[in-house]
Amino acid sequence: MYPNLFVIGAAKSGTSSLHYYLGQHPEVHMSYEKEPHYFSRSADGTWPATRPLTQRQYEALFESDRPVRGESSVTYSFWPYPAGIPEMIHAVAPDARFIYLVRDPVARVLSHYFHRIGLGTEQRSIAEVIAEPREPQERYLAASSYATQAEQYLKVFPADRLLVVDHADLLSQREVVLRECFAFLGVDPSFTSPNWDLRINESADQRRFSPVAQTIRMSRGYRRATGWIRPDVRQRLIGPVRRALSSEVATYDVGDDVRAHFAERLAPEAQRLRALTGKAFPTWSV
């Protein structure tokens, strides 16, 4: 059984929290493994994800009698790294719906960069990233090019299958946003959960993991051992351990020239998204 709901990103925009909130609804089943990345395959069939799932393993994530079955993989909005994801989804789930959670595109780029610094997968300074971008590994700008990402899905699915949500609204008007999501999914929009105050995997600081800790964190055994634990419980139990195995990384310590560079590159995308959705995104810097 394939899912019929996909939270497609954007990375570093609160998708873990949204995944959890949606899964509180009695008519919605969200996969215990939040980011299976099943459709994130390149044209030659290789996987950018470190833990590829077989079809059987993937479908097992959605064994539920609830009418809405969903997953949340931010790599589904990294086009063109890889391309063709909407087409692959349409081939097996033509009735699918998509929620695209976005945030200020400049802030998202910087959060993405510092997140990778913390993981140890990025060694360059932000100035080096700007001066000598690496392709196809470079996804900072791609993942903040929201209009371009949305258009990939609109080429394949009707416009009423895609809901774009602003992370700022999820923070400031959570109940309103979730009711909008539930109505979009065709489930009871009046549902309320006392757990909507919890934020999953969101923090003001970024963490730098040691190589050993990062290897353990990304291992399939670790994911299997912890994936069955409810996200709210996992947050309380594993959060202190993760903090003990990591150190803080100073974040957003960048100059105005860096922000101006990304703002110039991403402003046209933000304007196109406004035109595409009819939403103002008033808190954004571009």
C-alpha positions in Angstrom: 0.0 0.0 0.0 1.4 3.3 -1.1 0.8 6.6 0.7 -1.7 9.2 -0.6 -0.1 12.2 1.3 3.4 13.5 0.8 4.9 16.4 2.9 7.6 17.3 0.3 9.6 19.9 2.3 11.2 22.3 2.4 14.2 21.1 4.4 14.7 23.0 7.7 11.2 24.4 7.6 9.5 22.5 10.4 8.5 19.3 8.5 9.2 17.1 11.5 6.7 19.0 13.6 4.1 19.1 10.9 4.5 15.3 10.4 3.8 14.8 14.1 0.8 17.1 14.2 -0.8 15.5 11.2 -0.3 12.1 12.7 -2.3 13.1 15.8 -5.5 13.1 13.7 -7.5 9.8 14.0 -8.1 9.7 10.2 -4.4 10.3 9.3 -1.6 7.7 9.5 1.9 9.2 9.2 4.8 6.8 8.8 6.9 6.1 11.9 10.0 6.6 9.7 9.4 10.2 8.9 11.8 10.5 5.9 12.0 7.3 3.9 13.2 9.1 0.8 11.9 6.2 -1.2 11.4 8.2 -4.4 14.6 10.2 -4.2 16.3 8.1 -6.9 18.6 9.5 -9.5 18.0 8.7 -13.2 20.4 5.7 -13.0 18.5 4.2 -10.1 21.0 5.0 -7.4 19.9 6.4 -4.0 21.1 9.6 -2.4 19.6 8.3 0.9 21.8 6.3 3.2 19.1 3.7 4.0 17.4 2.6 0.8 14.1 0.8 1.4 12.7 -2.0 -0.7 9.2 -1.7 -2.1 8.0 -4.1 0.5 9.6 -2.2 3.4 8.3 1.1 2.1 4.7 -0.1 1.7 4.8 -1.7 5.1 5.1 1.9 6.5 1.6 2.6 5.5 -0.3 -0.5 6.6 -3.3 1.3 8.1 -7.0 1.4 7.6 -7.0 5.2 8.0 -8.1 7.0 4.9 -5.0 9.3 4.7 -1.6 7.7 4.8 1.4 9.9 4.6 5.2 10.4 4.8 7.5 13.4 4.8 10.7 13.4 2.8 12.3 16.8 2.2 14.5 15.4 -0.6 11.3 15.4 -2.7 11.7 19.2 -3.2 15.4 19.2 -4.2 14.8 19.2 -8.0 16.9 18.6 -10.1 18.8 16.6 -7.4 17.2 14.3 -8.5 14.6 14.9 -11.1 11.5 12.9 -11.9 10.1 12.4 -8.4 6.5 13.7 -9.2 6.4 11.3 -12.1 7.4 8.3 -10.1 4.9 9.2 -7.4 2.1 9.6 -10.0 2.9 6.2 -11.4 1.9 4.5 -8.1 -0.2 7.1 -6.3 -2.1 9.2 -8.9 -4.5 10.5 -6.3 -1.8 11.7 -4.0 -1.9 15.1 -2.3 1.0 17.2 -1.3 1.7 19.7 1.5 4.7 22.0 0.9 5.9 23.7 4.0 8.1 26.7 3.2 9.9 29.5 5.2 11.8 32.6 4.5 14.1 31.3 1.7 17.2 33.2 2.8 16.8 32.0 6.4 16.2 28.5 5.1 19.5 28.5 3.1 21.5 29.5 6.1 19.8 27.0 8.4 20.5 24.3 5.8 24.1 25.3 5.6 24.7 25.3 9.3 22.8 22.0 9.7 25.2 20.4 7.3 28.1 22.0 9.1 26.9 20.3 12.3 26.5 17.0 10.6 30.1 17.2 9.3 28.9 17.0 5.6 29.9 20.6 4.9 33.5 21.8 5.5 33.5 25.0 3.4 32.9 28.5 4.6 29.8 30.2 3.4 31.9 32.5 1.3 33.4 29.4 -0.4 29.9 28.0 -1.0 29.0 31.3 -2.8 32.2 31.5 -4.8 32.5 27.9 -5.9 29.2 26.0 -5.7 29.5 22.3 -6.2 27.0 20.5 -8.4 25.2 18.2 -8.2 25.8 18.2 -4.4 24.8 21.8 -4.0 21.2 21.9 -2.9 21.1 25.1 -0.8 19.6 27.3 -3.6 17.5 24.4 -5.1 15.7 23.7 -1.9 14.8 27.4 -1.4 13.6 27.8 -5.0 10.0 27.1 -4.0 8.2 28.1 -7.1 10.4 25.9 -9.3 9.9 23.0 -6.9 6.1 23.5 -6.8 6.0 23.7 -10.6 7.5 20.2 -10.9 4.4 18.8 -9.2 2.0 21.0 -11.0 3.2 19.6 -14.3 1.9 16.2 -13.2 -0.8 16.8 -10.6 -3.8 19.2 -10.6 -3.3 22.5 -8.7 -5.9 21.5 -6.1 -3.6 18.6 -4.9 -0.8 20.9 -3.7 -1.1 23.0 -0.5 1.7 25.5 0.3 2.0 26.4 3.9 4.2 29.1 5.5 6.2 28.0 8.4 5.7 31.4 10.1 2.0 30.7 10.1 2.5 27.2 11.5 4.3 28.9 14.4 1.9 31.8 15.0 -1.4 30.3 13.9 -0.9 26.6 14.4 -4.5 25.6 14.9 -5.7 27.6 11.9 -3.0 26.1 9.6 -3.7 22.5 10.8 -7.4 23.0 10.2 -6.6 24.2 6.7 -4.4 21.0 6.2 -7.1 18.7 7.5 -9.8 20.3 5.2 -7.3 20.0 2.3 -7.0 16.2 3.1 -10.7 15.7 3.4 -10.7 14.7 7.1 -12.5 16.3 10.0 -11.1 19.9 10.3 -12.5 20.4 13.8 -10.0 17.9 15.3 -7.8 19.4 18.1 -4.8 17.8 19.9 -3.3 18.9 23.2 0.1 17.9 21.7 0.2 20.7 19.2 2.5 22.7 21.5 5.3 20.3 21.0 8.0 21.2 18.4 9.9 18.2 17.0 13.6 18.5 16.0 13.5 22.3 16.0 15.9 24.3 18.1 17.5 27.8 18.1 21.0 26.2 18.0 22.6 23.8 15.6 24.6 20.8 16.8 28.0 19.5 15.6 28.2 15.7 16.0 31.4 13.8 16.4 32.2 11.4 13.5 31.4 8.4 15.7 28.1 10.0 16.9 27.1 10.9 13.4 27.8 7.4 12.1 25.6 5.9 14.9 22.9 8.5 14.3 22.6 7.8 10.6 22.9 4.0 10.9 20.0 1.8 10.0 20.2 0.0 13.4 19.7 3.3 15.2 16.8 4.2 13.1 15.2 0.8 13.6 15.8 1.0 17.4 14.3 4.4 17.8 11.8 4.7 14.9 9.0 2.9 16.7 9.1 5.4 19.6 6.4 8.1 19.4 8.1 11.4 18.3 7.1 13.3 21.5 8.5 10.5 23.7 11.6 10.2 21.5 12.1 14.0 21.8 12.2 13.7 25.6 14.3 10.5 25.8 16.9 10.9 23.0 17.2 14.7 23.0 19.5 14.9 26.1 21.7 12.1 24.7 22.0 13.8 21.4 23.0 17.0 23.1 25.6 15.2 25.2 27.2 13.7 22.0 27.3 17.0 20.2 28.5 20.6 20.6 26.8 23.8 19.7 27.6 25.5 16.3 27.4 29.2 16.1 24.7 30.0 13.6 23.7 32.8 11.3 27.0 34.6 12.0 27.1 35.9 8.5 27.5 39.3 7.0 24.9 41.4 5.2 26.7 40.8 1.9 26.0 37.0 2.3 22.3 37.6 3.0 22.1 40.1 0.2 23.6 37.5 -2.2 21.0 34.9 -1.4 18.2 37.5 -1.4 19.1 38.6 -4.9 19.2 35.0 -6.1 16.0 34.0 -4.4 13.7 37.1 -4.7 12.4 36.1 -8.1 11.5 32.7 -6.8 9.6 34.2 -3.9 7.7 36.5 -6.2 6.7 33.7 -8.5 5.5 31.7 -5.5 3.4 34.6 -4.4 1.8 34.7 -7.8 1.4 30.9 -7.9 -0.3 30.6 -4.5 -1.9 34.1 -3.9 -0.2 34.2 -0.5 1.7 37.2 0.7 4.4 35.6 2.9 4.6 38.9 4.8 7.4 38.0 7.2 9.9 37.0 4.5 13.0 39.1 3.9 12.5 38.9 0.1 
